[in-house]
Amino acid sequence: MKFILFFAIIYYLLIARSFFTTWLAVFQQDTQLTSQEKFLAIVILFLSTVLWPVVLPIAYLELLRKNSKMLPG
């Protein structure tokens, strides 16, 4: 049981690190953010990194919804 928990924690941390580095790079590319917007972006970055098991499925569903609207027919 400890073995499974250990690998679940490692998996969680690896995915969290991946999300953090990817989104940090995106936020750093935006040079037009004010200091207040940068602060809010960092807060959102930390929250989404910690809560990625919840955020990821919601974001994926939104992406599917947007793409289905763009398809003809």
Secondary structure, DSSP 4 states (H G I P E B T S, - for coil): -HHHHHHHHHHHHHHHHHHHHHHHHHHHH-TT--HHHHHHHHHHHHHHHHTHHHHHHHHHHHHHHHHHHHS--
